[in-house]
């Protein structure tokens, strides 16, 4: 019977190779934990970047709406900016606020408009061209909204 294993020896060997050892299981769980932790940090960063992008799109559309409102109402419209809010107001004589946007605490606004107010005249043309920058404190990323001088077109990058 040289070269052949008895039935008992085969069963004993099969039982010994049936599962994972405790060390193999610990290593596999540790690797899985590292991968999951890395994925969680990546997801959090992606969500913060998407939040900034969403607020930039929303703010751009609101400012474009203010420009269009100036044309429709045949009255000047002001976009007043603070560090975390923006206010849209029609100002034929006294200003009437029609929209207030409040950004999350980690997103800040800066602008090149004089006195933090961008104004569209009754034809929708801005008093001066300007840029509005939204910056995320959590990611350090920033996006720029541009108001074109002659057309009043509002775009973002």
C-alpha positions in Angstrom: 0.0 0.0 0.0 2.9 2.3 -0.6 1.8 5.7 -2.0 -1.9 5.1 -1.0 -3.4 6.6 2.1 -5.8 4.7 4.2 -9.4 5.9 4.6 -8.7 7.1 8.2 -5.6 9.1 7.2 -7.6 10.7 4.3 -10.5 11.8 6.6 -8.0 13.2 9.2 -6.2 15.2 6.5 -9.5 16.4 5.0 -10.8 17.6 8.4 -7.6 19.5 9.0 -7.9 21.4 5.7 -11.6 22.1 5.9 -11.7 25.8 7.1 -9.6 28.8 7.8 -7.2 29.1 10.7 -7.7 31.9 13.2 -4.7 33.8 11.9 -6.0 33.7 8.3 -9.4 34.9 9.5 -7.8 37.8 11.5 -5.7 38.9 8.5 -8.7 38.8 6.2 -10.8 40.9 8.6 -8.0 43.4 9.1 -7.6 43.9 5.4 -11.3 44.3 4.9 -11.4 46.9 7.7 -8.6 48.9 6.1 -10.4 48.8 2.7 -13.7 49.9 4.3 -12.1 52.7 6.3 -10.4 54.0 3.2 -13.6 53.9 1.2 -15.5 55.8 4.0 -13.0 58.7 3.9 -13.2 58.8 0.1 -17.0 58.8 0.2 -17.1 61.6 2.7 -14.8 63.7 0.5 -16.9 63.0 -2.6 -20.1 64.0 -0.7 -18.5 67.3 0.4 -17.4 68.0 -3.2 -20.9 67.2 -4.5 -22.5 69.5 -1.9 -20.3 72.4 -3.0 -21.1 71.7 -6.6 -24.9 71.6 -5.8 -24.8 74.9 -4.0 -22.8 76.5 -6.8 -25.4 75.3 -9.4 -28.3 76.5 -7.2 -26.7 79.9 -6.5 -25.9 80.3 -10.2 -29.5 79.6 -11.2 -30.8 82.0 -8.5 -28.6 84.8 -9.8 -29.6 84.1 -13.4 -33.2 84.2 -12.2 -32.5 87.6 -10.6 -31.1 88.9 -13.9 -34.2 87.6 -15.7 -36.5 89.1 -13.0 -34.9 92.5 -13.7 -35.9 92.2 -17.3 -39.4 90.9 -16.6 -40.2 93.4 -13.8 -38.4 96.3 -15.6 -36.8 97.2 -12.4 -33.2 97.0 -11.0 -32.5 93.8 -9.0 -29.8 93.6 -6.3 -28.0 90.4 -5.3 -26.6 91.1 -1.8 -24.0 88.7 -0.5 -22.7 88.0 2.9 -20.2 85.3 4.0 -22.9 82.5 4.1 -26.1 84.0 2.5 -27.3 85.8 -0.6 -30.4 87.9 -1.0 -32.3 88.7 -4.2 -34.4 91.9 -4.1 -36.2 94.0 -6.7 -35.5 97.6 -6.1 -37.7 99.9 -8.2 -37.8 102.5 -5.3 -37.8 100.5 -2.1 -36.2 97.0 -2.2 -38.6 94.0 -2.0 -36.8 90.7 -1.1 -38.0 87.8 -3.1 -35.3 85.1 -2.3 -32.9 84.4 0.5 -30.3 81.6 0.1 -28.5 80.3 3.2 -25.5 78.2 2.6 -24.2 75.5 5.0 -21.7 76.7 7.6 -18.7 75.1 5.8 -19.3 77.0 2.5 -18.4 80.7 2.3 -19.1 83.3 -0.3 -16.7 86.0 -1.5 -17.3 88.5 -4.4 -15.7 91.2 -6.5 -18.9 93.2 -6.7 -18.7 96.6 -5.0 -20.0 96.6 -1.4 -20.9 92.9 -1.8 -23.9 93.9 -4.0 -24.2 92.8 -7.6 -26.9 94.9 -9.4 -28.8 94.2 -12.7 -30.5 97.2 -14.3 -34.0 96.9 -15.8 -32.6 95.5 -19.0 -30.7 92.7 -17.1 -27.3 94.3 -17.7 -25.1 94.2 -14.6 -23.8 97.6 -13.3 -20.3 96.0 -13.3 -19.0 92.5 -14.2 -18.3 90.4 -11.2 -17.3 87.1 -9.8 -18.7 85.2 -6.9 -16.6 82.5 -5.3 -18.0 79.7 -3.1 -15.4 77.9 -1.1 -15.8 74.7 1.0 -13.9 74.7 4.3 -14.0 70.9 4.5 -12.4 70.2 1.1 -10.6 73.5 0.3 -12.2 73.4 -3.1 -13.8 76.5 -4.6 -16.0 77.3 -7.6 -16.4 80.7 -9.4 -19.7 82.2 -10.6 -19.1 84.8 -13.3 -21.5 87.6 -14.3 -20.6 88.9 -17.8 -20.4 92.6 -18.2 -22.5 93.4 -21.4 -24.9 90.5 -21.4 -25.5 89.7 -17.8 -25.0 86.1 -18.5 -24.4 84.1 -15.4 -22.1 81.0 -15.6 -20.0 78.9 -13.2 -16.8 76.9 -13.4 
